[in-house]
């Protein structure tokens, strides 16, 4: 792993994604060629429109060129890197999404390492960062110029939101490696959009990661709602069990994305024994004649199947299709942005947004979309409504449609699925903000926070 064009290269990862105030988190950093570096820690939030605030500056540290990544098959790991810095998280730090910014002494190279500060206090909403999906879409070390594995589920277009069915890839990936490029997952911006908007308007947020759901560190009874802010395509059975338990206990679920819970994953310890550091797309025999029928539901239409080995198992290939929790499920890629077409405009979710039946919210159906599959079981519900029905054209020129779903479970929990990957950016990203989506999301979260 050498420096490019004579420039120093710096990159790193942390020993755990989530840490509580008073605990420590270890950072493993490589600087090639070696020179000193510093670490500045920032917290993501609104902060009067700045988007983040500096929290602390660490000491100047001696940087070393760590050994090359270890490669076993197509799995890349840096678990053998030496410890570079240990951060004792002060007890007065607020929970939230944090970023450690690494800068070389000459100021010419910079990298980032995301981590989460969490606790177990009750709150209205628990925001769950999709770290499992982030890691499965991590191209490291491919962006180093080396022949690294393609991230699970990424298309050859290079777009972080082209999340179509899995392509040939590493079956197992490791959390013990940097994120490629600048060090942040490409879709982290979606989560940051939601965080900045929610903190701007004063919502009471706690924070966790997908691995916290997996490991049983989340007690849904402490929250009125679980908020899933961005692309969150890969779930373990334990994660799903936690979400279903939350819904059954009356805790609402809010999914501000599409293609949620598409593939099944398993987690395992690292070679050193650290829990949940290896991540595998569940092996199985994928069925379906081509990518279009896989995306758009061959089984839903009764189309004959043929077996295709070597693909990750999808939830919809079991008797627990994702629609049975979400109310809708992934329909496919949206190559060009299309408008979201409002349906049931008299519903309370659209109150004070100014929309009328059939109004078009431009550009809101983009990158990927969900819809209701009529032959796939729905969850038990007391009431259910589809709040958008949006035609679009897929990559083959066929007509498809997107749908936004809301239902109320027998427990009283609300379950909302936006059905589009473009919902979170509309909450506040420059050039993407839409006040109608801001108001609709506020209507939803206000209702969730008052329930229970």
Protein Blocks (a to p, Z undefined) as FASTA:
>chain_A
ZZeehiacdddddfbfbdcehiacddddddddddddddddddddfknonopacfbdcddd
ddddddddddehjaccfklpccfbdcdddfkbccdddddddddfklpaccddddddddfb
dcfbdcddffklmmmmpcbfklnopacdddehiafkopaklcccdddddfbdcfbbcdeh
jopafklmmmmmmmmmmmmnopacddddfklmmnopacfklpcbdcdfbdcfbccfklmm
mmmmmmmnopacddfbehihkbccdddddfkopahkbccddddddedjbfklmmnopmln
opacdddehiacdfklmcbdfklmnopacfbdcfbacddddehklbmklgonlpaehiac
ehkaghiacdddfkbccdddfbdcdfbdcddddfkopacdddddddddfkopacddehpa
klmmmnopghiacfklmmmmmmmmmmmmmgZZ
